[in-house]
């Protein structure tokens, strides 16, 4: 994670935002009295919110973990979307 002071960020805010998006790396903006903020891309923010939502439900989270474990052990089902079900 990158760290920059507020003055540096203000000088070239657009370049900073582009860097956050292109590198998928948040930037900690240091401020007086350690009242720091973090700049992240909206995609990263949305991903964090989705993960928080999924983990709120222990049943959903357990189901996801079980699915991951099944995939790791090769227990997969292949679906052919082109086929019609009778």
TACORWO-V463079 format. One line per field, one symbol per residue. ss: DSSP state (~ for helix, > for strand, _ for the rest). psi: psi as a letter, one per 30 degrees, with the letter a starting at -180 (. if undefined). burial: 1 if it has 16 or more other C-alpha atoms within 10 Angstrom, else 0. Layout:
ss = ???
psi = ???
burial = ???
//
This chain:
ss = _>>>>~~~~~~_~~~~~~~~~~~___>>>>_~~~__>>>__~~~~~~~~~~~~~~~_~~~~~~~~~~~~~~~______________
psi = klklleeeeeeieeeeeeeeeefhklkkjkllggillkklleeeeeeeeeeeeefejeeeeeeeeeeeeeeeggilkkkjffkkk.
burial = 00000100100000011011100001111100000000111000000000000000000000000000000000000000000000
//
